[in-house]
Amino acid sequence: MATTTPTGLLRKKRNFKALQLPATSAETTPSGLLLRSQLHSGPGCASALSTTLADLNANSNTSETKPNKRFGNLQNDDFRNLEELGTGNGGSVIKVEHLPTGVIMAKKIVLIDAKPAVRKQILRELHIMHDCDSPYIVSSYGAYLTEPNICICMEFMDKLSFDGVYKRNGPIDIRVVGKVAFRVLEGLRYLYDVHRIIHRDIKPSNILLNSAGEIKLCDFGVSGELINSIANTFVGTSIYMSPERIQGGDYSVKSDIWSLGITLIELAHGRFPFNDSDSDDEDDVMEDSLRPPTITPDSPFSRRRSRGVSLHGSLMTMSIIELMHQIVKEPAPRLMAIGPDGVRRFPIEAEEFVDACLDKEPEKRGMPGGLAQFKWIEMSKNDPIDLKAWAATT
């Protein structure tokens, strides 16, 4: 049966029964991925957090050569709010000045009045962030408790996220996208090989840029667990989810690889590859699906769409269920090296790498170590492009 859409196009009703979405929010931990401490939940969560924060701040690195140098026992009076950077998906982020040192930070405020599983995840991230020491991961300066919130202080990346970069400037130069691929891959390798953890929420808004041209991953752990899901059916839902996760399979590092592939296409094309949404937030996708698209010649939507690729040539914004159906049942999107006009747009090596990231069968999908050997990654690693100069143009 078909129905008429607001634009007059026919939309065929689909049978979504083949989708086996997870029925609970229980966290699945792949074999060998262990929590870094004994985690607590329930009424004693606040005291457990307080103890954890005191330990983390007391043990902060004192080296002046590393970003996470010691700031002592952080507290609210130590900070002056400068600017709100964003809200949603589990809290808010504020640009702040640490008054005793003058260091500019990003302070993430997370409500801890949440389910036990989320409280556990907050504790888990604190330990992981404190232990991380990688040029590809945003540094943690420490955290403190201010009821009912926990405040996590992180390195401030002044150019913010790649989500904002491409939405302001359109598709990103493929050489820069190559640098993103290399650095995100190195970040994933570090998290997995050193800490035996997976990121769980790779997307453009979790890849940050600063004026020095550095590209770093953020928001593993807490943000992924606090993302609002559709009807609260399952935790950590994202429109970047791999087919196996949508069908209820365990999360693995290969799920992160799928999300990386989707992200790279989005940055190179200047639009999300599955539908006409301008946002990487599933709540916005749902909201957009409830109203007909408004397209004008001078609208940002129209401008970005003209530079991108629309699968099946559709102008319709999908519902989240339709999107999940497409991810599971239809061919994966591709970074087409040769455009419909026969003109080469991207290196064939980039197309091959993204194809390896987006294999629908996780058993055949690449692992971070193997993908690092691809020619495009080697090319991008050695590319002399001046990222600092490029960042100045964003």
VOKE-321284 format. One record per residue (C-alpha): residue in one letter; x negated, y negated, z negated; residue number from 1. Coordinates in pm, whole numbers. Example, Ala and Ser with C-alpha at 12.3 -4.5 7.8 and 13.67 -1.06 7.14 Angstrom:
BEGIN
+------+--------+--------+--------+-----+
! code !     xx !     yy !     zz ! pos !
+------+--------+--------+--------+-----+
!    A !  -1230 !    450 !   -780 !   1 !
!    S !  -1367 !    106 !   -714 !   2 !
+------+--------+--------+--------+-----+
end
This chain:
BEGIN
+------+--------+--------+--------+-----+
! code !     xx !     yy !     zz ! pos !
+------+--------+--------+--------+-----+
!    M !      0 !      0 !      0 !   1 !
!    A !   -130 !   -348 !     83 !   2 !
!    T !    -53 !   -687 !    -66 !   3 !
!    T !    -99 !  -1035 !     75 !   4 !
!    T !   -369 !  -1244 !    -91 !   5 !
!    P !   -345 !  -1622 !   -151 !   6 !
!    T !   -547 !  -1678 !    168 !   7 !
!    G !   -318 !  -1464 !    379 !   8 !
!    L !   -565 !  -1175 !    403 !   9 !
!    L !   -446 !   -825 !    336 !  10 !
!    R !   -591 !   -648 !     38 !  11 !
!    K !   -551 !   -272 !     29 !  12 !
!    K !   -464 !   -120 !   -307 !  13 !
!    R !   -741 !    105 !   -430 !  14 !
!    N !   -742 !    402 !   -656 !  15 !
!    F !   -981 !    330 !   -943 !  16 !
!    K !   -925 !    657 !  -1128 !  17 !
!    A !  -1268 !    782 !  -1024 !  18 !
!    L !  -1428 !    517 !  -1246 !  19 !
!    Q !  -1510 !    664 !  -1583 !  20 !
!    L !  -1576 !    355 !  -1790 !  21 !
!    P !  -1716 !    414 !  -2139 !  22 !
!    A !  -1431 !    430 !  -2388 !  23 !
!    T !  -1625 !    314 !  -2692 !  24 !
!    S !  -1890 !     62 !  -2779 !  25 !
!    A !  -2120 !    319 !  -2935 !  26 !
!    E !  -2478 !    259 !  -2836 !  27 !
!    T !  -2654 !    534 !  -2649 !  28 !
!    T !  -3025 !    555 !  -2710 !  29 !
!    P !  -3227 !    752 !  -2455 !  30 !
!    S !  -3448 !   1024 !  -2593 !  31 !
!    G !  -3768 !    886 !  -2739 !  32 !
!    L !  -3642 !    527 !  -2776 !  33 !
!    L !  -3650 !    472 !  -3151 !  34 !
!    L !  -3551 !    178 !  -3368 !  35 !
!    R !  -3851 !      2 !  -3510 !  36 !
!    S !  -3724 !      3 !  -3869 !  37 !
!    Q !  -3460 !    156 !  -4091 !  38 !
!    L !  -3153 !    -45 !  -3994 !  39 !
!    H !  -2874 !   -148 !  -4232 !  40 !
!    S !  -2509 !   -229 !  -4179 !  41 !
!    G !  -2199 !   -298 !  -4380 !  42 !
!    P !  -2173 !   -526 !  -4685 !  43 !
!    G !  -2548 !   -527 !  -4744 !  44 !
!    C !  -2630 !   -655 !  -4398 !  45 !
!    A !  -2693 !  -1017 !  -4507 !  46 !
!    S !  -2941 !   -916 !  -4778 !  47 !
!    A !  -3111 !   -675 !  -4540 !  48 !
!    L !  -3142 !   -957 !  -4286 !  49 !
!    S !  -3285 !  -1191 !  -4549 !  50 !
!    T !  -3550 !   -936 !  -4643 !  51 !
!    T !  -3632 !   -872 !  -4280 !  52 !
!    L !  -3666 !  -1242 !  -4201 !  53 !
!    A !  -3892 !  -1304 !  -4499 !  54 !
!    D !  -4116 !  -1017 !  -4393 !  55 !
!    L !  -4129 !  -1135 !  -4033 !  56 !
!    N !  -4210 !  -1496 !  -4119 !  57 !
!    A !  -4472 !  -1392 !  -4375 !  58 !
!    N !  -4644 !  -1174 !  -4117 !  59 !
!    S !  -4632 !  -1423 !  -3830 !  60 !
!    N !  -4948 !  -1437 !  -3622 !  61 !
!    T !  -5185 !  -1708 !  -3743 !  62 !
!    S !  -5400 !  -1717 !  -3430 !  63 !
!    E !  -5400 !  -2057 !  -3257 !  64 !
!    T !  -5462 !  -1882 !  -2924 !  65 !
!    K !  -5124 !  -1708 !  -2921 !  66 !
!    P !  -4784 !  -1876 !  -2879 !  67 !
!    N !  -4630 !  -1722 !  -3194 !  68 !
!    K !  -4861 !  -1893 !  -3441 !  69 !
!    R !  -4751 !  -1906 !  -3801 !  70 !
!    F !  -4483 !  -2157 !  -3894 !  71 !
!    G !  -4428 !  -2040 !  -4250 !  72 !
!    N !  -4084 !  -1961 !  -4387 !  73 !
!    L !  -3855 !  -2134 !  -4141 !  74 !
!    Q !  -3546 !  -2314 !  -4270 !  75 !
!    N !  -3278 !  -2541 !  -4129 !  76 !
!    D !  -3433 !  -2861 !  -4265 !  77 !
!    D !  -3745 !  -2793 !  -4059 !  78 !
!    F !  -3567 !  -2873 !  -3734 !  79 !
!    R !  -3429 !  -3170 !  -3545 !  80 !
!    N !  -3172 !  -3088 !  -3279 !  81 !
!    L !  -3257 !  -3234 !  -2939 !  82 !
!    E !  -3021 !  -3083 !  -2685 !  83 !
!    E !  -2772 !  -2801 !  -2645 !  84 !
!    L !  -2900 !  -2562 !  -2381 !  85 !
!    G !  -2606 !  -2325 !  -2360 !  86 !
!    T !  -2333 !  -2137 !  -2540 !  87 !
!    G !  -2159 !  -1804 !  -2503 !  88 !
!    N !  -2257 !  -1438 !  -2477 !  89 !
!    G !  -2317 !  -1400 !  -2847 !  90 !
!    G !  -2407 !  -1747 !  -2972 !  91 !
!    S !  -2557 !  -2078 !  -2868 !  92 !
!    V !  -2904 !  -2204 !  -2782 !  93 !
!    I !  -3035 !  -2547 !  -2886 !  94 !
!    K !  -3356 !  -2726 !  -2796 !  95 !
!    V !  -3512 !  -2829 !  -3127 !  96 !
!    E !  -3826 !  -2989 !  -3267 !  97 !
!    H !  -4005 !  -2812 !  -3551 !  98 !
!    L !  -4075 !  -3119 !  -3765 !  99 !
!    P !  -4376 !  -2989 !  -3964 ! 100 !
!    T !  -4570 !  -2910 !  -3644 ! 101 !
!    G !  -4397 !  -3109 !  -3368 ! 102 !
!    V !  -4357 !  -2792 !  -3161 ! 103 !
!    I !  -4054 !  -2785 !  -2930 ! 104 !
!    M !  -3860 !  -2460 !  -2954 ! 105 !
!    A !  -3540 !  -2297 !  -2836 ! 106 !
!    K !  -3326 !  -2200 !  -3135 ! 107 !
!    K !  -3074 !  -1926 !  -3075 ! 108 !
!    I !  -2784 !  -1922 !  -3323 ! 109 !
!    V !  -2609 !  -1587 !  -3358 ! 110 !
!    L !  -2303 !  -1520 !  -3572 ! 111 !
!    I !  -2370 !  -1214 !  -3791 ! 112 !
!    D !  -2010 !  -1168 !  -3900 ! 113 !
!    A !  -1982 !   -887 !  -3649 ! 114 !
!    K !  -1945 !   -514 !  -3620 ! 115 !
!    P !  -2207 !   -295 !  -3792 ! 116 !
!    A !  -2348 !   -188 !  -3455 ! 117 !
!    V !  -2414 !   -552 !  -3362 ! 118 !
!    R !  -2574 !   -622 !  -3699 ! 119 !
!    K !  -2806 !   -329 !  -3642 ! 120 !
!    Q !  -2894 !   -464 !  -3301 ! 121 !
!    I !  -2983 !   -805 !  -3447 ! 122 !
!    L !  -3226 !   -646 !  -3689 ! 123 !
!    R !  -3368 !   -435 !  -3411 ! 124 !
!    E !  -3435 !   -734 !  -3188 ! 125 !
!    L !  -3607 !   -924 !  -3468 ! 126 !
!    H !  -3861 !   -647 !  -3508 ! 127 !
!    I !  -3910 !   -608 !  -3134 ! 128 !
!    M !  -3947 !   -981 !  -3071 ! 129 !
!    H !  -4194 !  -1019 !  -3356 ! 130 !
!    D !  -4408 !   -737 !  -3219 ! 131 !
!    C !  -4404 !   -853 !  -2857 ! 132 !
!    D !  -4724 !  -1010 !  -2727 ! 133 !
!    S !  -4701 !  -1036 !  -2351 ! 134 !
!    P !  -4735 !  -1322 !  -2101 ! 135 !
!    Y !  -4422 !  -1186 !  -1934 ! 136 !
!    I !  -4197 !  -1202 !  -2243 ! 137 !
!    V !  -4071 !  -1519 !  -2414 ! 138 !
!    S !  -4250 !  -1549 !  -2750 ! 139 !
!    S !  -4074 !  -1543 !  -3086 ! 140 !
!    Y !  -4174 !  -1795 !  -3353 ! 141 !
!    G !  -3966 !  -1644 !  -3633 ! 142 !
!    A !  -3611 !  -1647 !  -3766 ! 143 !
!    Y !  -3408 !  -1749 !  -4068 ! 144 !
!    L !  -3064 !  -1691 !  -4214 ! 145 !
!    T !  -2804 !  -1962 !  -4261 ! 146 !
!    E !  -2471 !  -1802 !  -4347 ! 147 !
!    P !  -2292 !  -1679 !  -4148 ! 148 !
!    N !  -2550 !  -1725 !  -3874 ! 149 !
!    I !  -2898 !  -1604 !  -3800 ! 150 !
!    C !  -3126 !  -1850 !  -3620 ! 151 !
!    I !  -3395 !  -1707 !  -3394 ! 152 !
!    C !  -3666 !  -1952 !  -3286 ! 153 !
!    M !  -3829 !  -1888 !  -2951 ! 154 !
!    E !  -4066 !  -2039 !  -2701 ! 155 !
!    F !  -3900 !  -2322 !  -2508 ! 156 !
!    M !  -3910 !  -2277 !  -2129 ! 157 !
!    D !  -3841 !  -2627 !  -2002 ! 158 !
!    K !  -3727 !  -2534 !  -1651 ! 159 !
!    L !  -3470 !  -2298 !  -1803 ! 160 !
!    S !  -3332 !  -2001 !  -1607 ! 161 !
!    F !  -3356 !  -1892 !  -1245 ! 162 !
!    D !  -2978 !  -1881 !  -1241 ! 163 !
!    G !  -2980 !  -2260 !  -1270 ! 164 !
!    V !  -3274 !  -2300 !  -1032 ! 165 !
!    Y !  -3106 !  -2137 !   -734 ! 166 !
!    K !  -2768 !  -2295 !   -807 ! 167 !
!    R !  -2930 !  -2639 !   -800 ! 168 !
!    N !  -3155 !  -2578 !   -502 ! 169 !
!    G !  -3010 !  -2292 !   -299 ! 170 !
!    P !  -3193 !  -1972 !   -200 ! 171 !
!    I !  -3540 !  -1937 !   -346 ! 172 !
!    D !  -3849 !  -1897 !   -128 ! 173 !
!    I !  -3922 !  -1527 !    -86 ! 174 !
!    R !  -4282 !  -1579 !   -204 ! 175 !
!    V !  -4148 !  -1711 !   -534 ! 176 !
!    V !  -3898 !  -1424 !   -548 ! 177 !
!    G !  -4196 !  -1192 !   -506 ! 178 !
!    K !  -4360 !  -1350 !   -810 ! 179 !
!    V !  -4035 !  -1300 !  -1003 ! 180 !
!    A !  -4032 !   -934 !   -900 ! 181 !
!    F !  -4393 !   -882 !  -1009 ! 182 !
!    R !  -4357 !  -1057 !  -1345 ! 183 !
!    V !  -4023 !   -905 !  -1439 ! 184 !
!    L !  -4159 !   -563 !  -1347 ! 185 !
!    E !  -4463 !   -624 !  -1569 ! 186 !
!    G !  -4234 !   -736 !  -1852 ! 187 !
!    L !  -4025 !   -420 !  -1818 ! 188 !
!    R !  -4339 !   -206 !  -1812 ! 189 !
!    Y !  -4462 !   -374 !  -2129 ! 190 !
!    L !  -4134 !   -331 !  -2316 ! 191 !
!    Y !  -4101 !     31 !  -2211 ! 192 !
!    D !  -4463 !    149 !  -2228 ! 193 !
!    V !  -4566 !    -35 !  -2545 ! 194 !
!    H !  -4242 !    -51 !  -2745 ! 195 !
!    R !  -4042 !    231 !  -2582 ! 196 !
!    I !  -3743 !      3 !  -2532 ! 197 !
!    I !  -3537 !   -108 !  -2236 ! 198 !
!    H !  -3415 !   -459 !  -2170 ! 199 !
!    R !  -3047 !   -383 !  -2092 ! 200 !
!    D !  -2955 !   -724 !  -1949 ! 201 !
!    I !  -3169 !   -816 !  -1649 ! 202 !
!    K !  -3011 !  -1103 !  -1452 ! 203 !
!    P !  -3117 !  -1449 !  -1326 ! 204 !
!    S !  -3004 !  -1627 !  -1645 ! 205 !
!    N !  -3240 !  -1409 !  -1852 ! 206 !
!    I !  -3545 !  -1489 !  -1639 ! 207 !
!    L !  -3695 !  -1822 !  -1747 ! 208 !
!    L !  -3935 !  -2071 !  -1591 ! 209 !
!    N !  -4152 !  -2347 !  -1735 ! 210 !
!    S !  -4343 !  -2642 !  -1589 ! 211 !
!    A !  -4666 !  -2442 !  -1590 ! 212 !
!    G !  -4508 !  -2204 !  -1339 ! 213 !
!    E !  -4484 !  -1920 !  -1589 ! 214 !
!    I !  -4199 !  -1672 !  -1546 ! 215 !
!    K !  -4081 !  -1478 !  -1852 ! 216 !
!    L !  -3806 !  -1242 !  -1963 ! 217 !
!    C !  -3578 !  -1327 !  -2253 ! 218 !
!    D !  -3268 !  -1198 !  -2430 ! 219 !
!    F !  -3334 !   -828 !  -2453 ! 220 !
!    G !  -3143 !   -662 !  -2734 ! 221 !
!    V !  -2911 !   -906 !  -2908 ! 222 !
!    S !  -2767 !  -1084 !  -2606 ! 223 !
!    G !  -2692 !   -762 !  -2423 ! 224 !
!    E !  -2505 !   -626 !  -2723 ! 225 !
!    L !  -2310 !   -946 !  -2782 ! 226 !
!    I !  -2186 !  -1004 !  -2428 ! 227 !
!    N !  -1808 !  -1013 !  -2434 ! 228 !
!    S !  -1675 !   -715 !  -2242 ! 229 !
!    I !  -1352 !   -698 !  -2050 ! 230 !
!    A !  -1080 !   -625 !  -2309 ! 231 !
!    N !  -1357 !   -527 !  -2554 ! 232 !
!    T !  -1361 !   -182 !  -2397 ! 233 !
!    F !  -1735 !   -141 !  -2399 ! 234 !
!    V !  -2039 !   -334 !  -2514 ! 235 !
!    G !  -2295 !   -505 !  -2294 ! 236 !
!    T !  -2085 !   -504 !  -1977 ! 237 !
!    S !  -2247 !   -694 !  -1693 ! 238 !
!    I !  -2181 !   -736 !  -1325 ! 239 !
!    Y !  -2544 !   -625 !  -1287 ! 240 !
!    M !  -2471 !   -280 !  -1431 ! 241 !
!    S !  -2597 !     24 !  -1242 ! 242 !
!    P !  -2351 !    276 !  -1094 ! 243 !
!    E !  -2440 !    540 !  -1352 ! 244 !
!    R !  -2371 !    302 !  -1641 ! 245 !
!    I !  -2033 !    203 !  -1500 ! 246 !
!    Q !  -1946 !    572 !  -1490 ! 247 !
!    G !  -2043 !    620 !  -1854 ! 248 !
!    G !  -2394 !    757 !  -1816 ! 249 !
!    D !  -2679 !    685 !  -2054 ! 250 !
!    Y !  -2875 !    365 !  -2017 ! 251 !
!    S !  -3233 !    413 !  -1904 ! 252 !
!    V !  -3513 !    194 !  -1777 ! 253 !
!    K !  -3389 !    282 !  -1427 ! 254 !
!    S !  -3071 !     91 !  -1507 ! 255 !
!    D !  -3290 !   -216 !  -1561 ! 256 !
!    I !  -3449 !   -149 !  -1222 ! 257 !
!    W !  -3107 !   -156 !  -1054 ! 258 !
!    S !  -3032 !   -491 !  -1220 ! 259 !
!    L !  -3368 !   -623 !  -1101 ! 260 !
!    G !  -3285 !   -529 !   -741 ! 261 !
!    I !  -2949 !   -709 !   -755 ! 262 !
!    T !  -3119 !  -1011 !   -912 ! 263 !
!    L !  -3383 !  -1033 !   -639 ! 264 !
!    I !  -3119 !  -1030 !   -364 ! 265 !
!    E !  -2924 !  -1299 !   -548 ! 266 !
!    L !  -3226 !  -1528 !   -573 ! 267 !
!    A !  -3333 !  -1473 !   -211 ! 268 !
!    H !  -2982 !  -1513 !    -65 ! 269 !
!    G !  -2870 !  -1786 !   -304 ! 270 !
!    R !  -2557 !  -1599 !   -409 ! 271 !
!    F !  -2446 !  -1287 !   -593 ! 272 !
!    P !  -2449 !  -1006 !   -333 ! 273 !
!    F !  -2124 !   -830 !   -422 ! 274 !
!    N !  -1867 !  -1112 !   -432 ! 275 !
!    D !  -1817 !  -1484 !   -396 ! 276 !
!    S !  -1862 !  -1578 !   -761 ! 277 !
!    D !  -2123 !  -1843 !   -837 ! 278 !
!    S !  -2176 !  -1712 !  -1189 ! 279 !
!    D !  -2355 !  -1414 !  -1339 ! 280 !
!    D !  -2109 !  -1406 !  -1630 ! 281 !
!    E !  -1839 !  -1142 !  -1610 ! 282 !
!    D !  -1590 !  -1365 !  -1792 ! 283 !
!    D !  -1625 !  -1621 !  -1513 ! 284 !
!    V !  -1574 !  -1347 !  -1254 ! 285 !
!    M !  -1250 !  -1248 !  -1426 ! 286 !
!    E !  -1137 !  -1612 !  -1447 ! 287 !
!    D !  -1219 !  -1669 !  -1081 ! 288 !
!    S !  -1021 !  -1361 !   -984 ! 289 !
!    L !   -705 !  -1512 !  -1132 ! 290 !
!    R !   -697 !  -1807 !   -895 ! 291 !
!    P !   -734 !  -1847 !   -517 ! 292 !
!    P !  -1073 !  -1976 !   -403 ! 293 !
!    T !  -1097 !  -2344 !   -315 ! 294 !
!    I !  -1343 !  -2403 !    -33 ! 295 !
!    T !  -1422 !  -2745 !    102 ! 296 !
!    P !  -1696 !  -2843 !    349 ! 297 !
!    D !  -1890 !  -3032 !     81 ! 298 !
!    S !  -1836 !  -2792 !   -209 ! 299 !
!    P !  -2136 !  -2620 !   -369 ! 300 !
!    F !  -1955 !  -2290 !   -316 ! 301 !
!    S !  -1930 !  -2351 !     58 ! 302 !
!    R !  -2290 !  -2472 !     80 ! 303 !
!    R !  -2431 !  -2168 !    -97 ! 304 !
!    R !  -2212 !  -1923 !     87 ! 305 !
!    S !  -2332 !  -2047 !    423 ! 306 !
!    R !  -2686 !  -1955 !    321 ! 307 !
!    G !  -2604 !  -1614 !    186 ! 308 !
!    V !  -2456 !  -1284 !    290 ! 309 !
!    S !  -2094 !  -1191 !    229 ! 310 !
!    L !  -2036 !   -817 !    230 ! 311 !
!    H !  -1755 !   -727 !    469 ! 312 !
!    G !  -1718 !  -1098 !    551 ! 313 !
!    S !  -1460 !  -1140 !    274 ! 314 !
!    L !  -1380 !  -1479 !    124 ! 315 !
!    M !  -1189 !  -1325 !   -167 ! 316 !
!    T !  -1319 !  -1326 !   -520 ! 317 !
!    M !  -1296 !   -978 !   -669 ! 318 !
!    S !  -1157 !   -872 !  -1000 ! 319 !
!    I !  -1410 !   -707 !  -1230 ! 320 !
!    I !  -1252 !   -366 !  -1164 ! 321 !
!    E !  -1277 !   -411 !   -787 ! 322 !
!    L !  -1637 !   -515 !   -828 ! 323 !
!    M !  -1717 !   -206 !  -1033 ! 324 !
!    H !  -1544 !     10 !   -773 ! 325 !
!    Q !  -1764 !   -142 !   -503 ! 326 !
!    I !  -2081 !    -90 !   -706 ! 327 !
!    V !  -1999 !    278 !   -763 ! 328 !
!    K !  -1835 !    378 !   -436 ! 329 !
!    E !  -1981 !    162 !   -161 ! 330 !
!    P !  -2335 !    131 !    -23 ! 331 !
!    A !  -2576 !    -78 !   -227 ! 332 !
!    P !  -2646 !   -429 !    -97 ! 333 !
!    R !  -2972 !   -482 !     86 ! 334 !
!    L !  -3229 !   -755 !    130 ! 335 !
!    M !  -3215 !   -746 !    509 ! 336 !
!    A !  -3553 !   -839 !    653 ! 337 !
!    I !  -3399 !   -904 !    995 ! 338 !
!    G !  -3088 !  -1121 !   1008 ! 339 !
!    P !  -2785 !  -1067 !   1236 ! 340 !
!    D !  -2943 !  -1313 !   1479 ! 341 !
!    G !  -3252 !  -1093 !   1511 ! 342 !
!    V !  -3473 !  -1343 !   1328 ! 343 !
!    R !  -3702 !  -1213 !   1054 ! 344 !
!    R !  -3608 !  -1372 !    722 ! 345 !
!    F !  -3799 !  -1164 !    468 ! 346 !
!    P !  -4105 !   -935 !    476 ! 347 !
!    I !  -4019 !   -574 !    553 ! 348 !
!    E !  -4218 !   -485 !    239 ! 349 !
!    A !  -3970 !   -685 !     29 ! 350 !
!    E !  -3678 !   -499 !    187 ! 351 !
!    E !  -3842 !   -163 !    111 ! 352 !
!    F !  -3901 !   -259 !   -253 ! 353 !
!    V !  -3544 !   -373 !   -312 ! 354 !
!    D !  -3411 !    -60 !   -142 ! 355 !
!    A !  -3613 !    148 !   -389 ! 356 !
!    C !  -3464 !    -48 !   -680 ! 357 !
!    L !  -3109 !      3 !   -554 ! 358 !
!    D !  -3100 !    375 !   -482 ! 359 !
!    K !  -2752 !    484 !   -594 ! 360 !
!    E !  -2895 !    807 !   -737 ! 361 !
!    P !  -3092 !    725 !  -1054 ! 362 !
!    E !  -3306 !   1037 !  -1012 ! 363 !
!    K !  -3442 !    888 !   -690 ! 364 !
!    R !  -3467 !    531 !   -816 ! 365 !
!    G !  -3814 !    403 !   -894 ! 366 !
!    M !  -3970 !    367 !  -1239 ! 367 !
!    P !  -4156 !     45 !  -1330 ! 368 !
!    G !  -4498 !    207 !  -1298 ! 369 !
!    G !  -4426 !    356 !   -957 ! 370 !
!    L !  -4262 !     42 !   -824 ! 371 !
!    A !  -4567 !   -159 !   -927 ! 372 !
!    Q !  -4759 !     32 !   -659 ! 373 !
!    F !  -4537 !    -94 !   -377 ! 374 !
!    K !  -4712 !   -307 !   -118 ! 375 !
!    W !  -4482 !   -607 !   -174 ! 376 !
!    I !  -4568 !   -614 !   -543 ! 377 !
!    E !  -4940 !   -601 !   -464 ! 378 !
!    M !  -4892 !   -878 !   -207 ! 379 !
!    S !  -4696 !  -1089 !   -456 ! 380 !
!    K !  -4946 !  -1030 !   -736 ! 381 !
!    N !  -5228 !  -1165 !   -519 ! 382 !
!    D !  -5027 !  -1440 !   -348 ! 383 !
!    P !  -5207 !  -1774 !   -412 ! 384 !
!    I !  -4879 !  -1973 !   -412 ! 385 !
!    D !  -4894 !  -2260 !   -663 ! 386 !
!    L !  -4603 !  -2184 !   -895 ! 387 !
!    K !  -4675 !  -2492 !  -1105 ! 388 !
!    A !  -4632 !  -2715 !   -801 ! 389 !
!    W !  -4320 !  -2526 !   -699 ! 390 !
!    A !  -4172 !  -2556 !  -1049 ! 391 !
!    A !  -4216 !  -2933 !  -1028 ! 392 !
!    T !  -3974 !  -2937 !   -734 ! 393 !
!    T !  -3697 !  -2764 !   -928 ! 394 !
+------+--------+--------+--------+-----+
end
